[in-house]
Amino acid sequence: MIDIKRYNIYGHLRDFGVPSSILDTVFENDEDAQVLIDAWQALMADGNSEDEASQYISEMIFKELDLDKPQSEEDEK
């Protein structure tokens, strides 16, 4: 059965440009997935919206992996 919490986080991070290959790798490892889920829940508990949590975590992923964040159409406006 699909874990709705994981699916929700996965979807939000995809919306913020995190490649599915990276997310698949994280979620395939239960320990890594739990770190990500804990970080997400901590941000939500601090009063952040799902989008704010996704933005923060996606920025951390791009920084830690030294990847360029894809440009969105909104960034170009």
Number of C-alpha atoms within 10 A of each C-alpha: 3 6 7 9 10 15 12 12 19 19 15 19 24 16 14 18 17 23 15 13 8 12 17 12 11 17 17 10 10 10 11 13 17 14 12 17 17 12 15 20 15 13 18 15 10 10 11 15 12 17 15 15 22 24 18 17 19 21 18 12 17 16 12 9 9 9 11 9 15 12 9 10 7 6 7 6 5
